């Protein structure tokens, strides 16, 4: 198998603020054993996360109470979005080992979906941060501001913000490249190999600076407000401590998503320190920056959220009872 993991960073990233380490990095190859180990790791991670995400999605869609809560609507949107992103990125990872080069049209599709969904995650988390800010700092107006209809409108706005810049890249490429480029050419699936116009790279840099600044300022503002409000109203009970821990986990998840902006410069530094370990550095970067944050959502909303955990347990008990042939006892209505 021919391998090149140079694309791991470029494929899923939504920030091109830093240049690649070196054009010669494409000359690095994994051994067969290392390639097999890496593919087994990513497939195992995909299976575990897909099972977890499907369990969370099934619990959400089985219970009407979640449909009326903006917090859980945004959450399930993030779960589905992360599932798509993970599937696409791992599919491209495996294809790079099997085929090395793929058709430009197929590559274009994979790249756009990966970029859209990767860009969605921090914006969605920023929206969830705003929702928590309103719930904690403006509780009397929460039901008026955070409605189900407005939540779906916010999701639509998130997709528009994340899709529009890269759709422009597609239209420009369609206008400047012949049809045969998409039909007959095969390339190693990098964004730079498909959207080759240098003006597009400059546009992406300008957009990413604006995008990063807006998301970062939103997160700082909302979470500082939430922390100050929690301190002002805090008591010594466990519920307050749990709320603070949840806020902390949100912050960690958001910070890990935003690592995509600085990971290229980190790779440069690590490449200088460990010059012979570029493949291992990029693989570790892929796992830490793009995979690990996907494990935090199930922890925050599955294992720690009291309401969601209640229904997860109920569904697990129901499945267990069906498997053993026992009658299922219905759950009482939630206390709102």
Helices and strands as residue ranges (DSSP letters): H 7-12, G 23-27, H 32-62, G 64-68, H 70-98, E 101-103, H 104-137, G 139-141, H 142-145, H 148-176, H 179-184, E 186-188, H 191-194, H 198-232, H 238-273, H 278-285, I 286-291, H 293-298, I 299-303, H 306-324
